[in-house]
């Protein structure tokens, strides 16, 4: 009898915690994000070079602190402030990962 009561108490506590866990997940996700967005994002990303690989190449070529990363029209733009204070803007092809352009500000 005591084991049954203990098992019911544990099950009730676990069920009570479920709404709180679900709420935490909802709060952690960006506004308007649903489970289907993950799959759609993965399908779009398959045709692109890895941003991690692009960032590693940018840091290798132009060491410094990354101040901005953006994506627009098939290109990643990465801004790096170098140790000497100069700002360098790099444009990479999102599809191939090739460095397309370098500008100093």
HELIX and SHEET records of a PDB file:
HELIX    1   1 UNK A    2  UNK A   28  1                                  27    
HELIX    2   2 UNK A   35  UNK A   45  1                                  11    
HELIX    3   3 UNK A   51  UNK A   61  1                                  11    
SHEET    1   A 4 UNK A  64  UNK A  72  0                                        
SHEET    2   A 4 UNK A  75  UNK A  82 -1                                        
SHEET    3   A 4 UNK A  87  UNK A  93 -1                                        
SHEET    4   A 4 UNK A  99  UNK A 104 -1                                        
END                                                                             
